[in-house]
């Protein structure tokens, strides 16, 4: 029996690194494309991402939103020393497994400690979920202190 073919990402998308641990690996490969200076992300959802009603699970969409917003913050700041403080999501419509889901975010404000960001998750040009959140900006000094506090 032939192994199933891996889905081909949308035109212009390439595999994106996910420097945040093993959870991202459970989603499947994450892809990104840069257009007009902004990143757009995509992943292929399959039956393993479904809920009891046969749609893509809302928790998965929220996880993807966390990835999209967080990776956008990392891109804008130029480092990955950030952490989600708050993530607010509103579901607009459902989507079925077996398709590409895309997302994009934009940073709206940066303070000394926080980054404000908002974004959308869509499929086929239709919005599936909107999201907004706050990300904590960890300074180099804060990162060293955290490392010193570990046992």
Order of alpha helices (4+ residues) and beta strands (2+ residues): beta-alpha-beta-beta-alpha-beta-beta-beta-beta-alpha
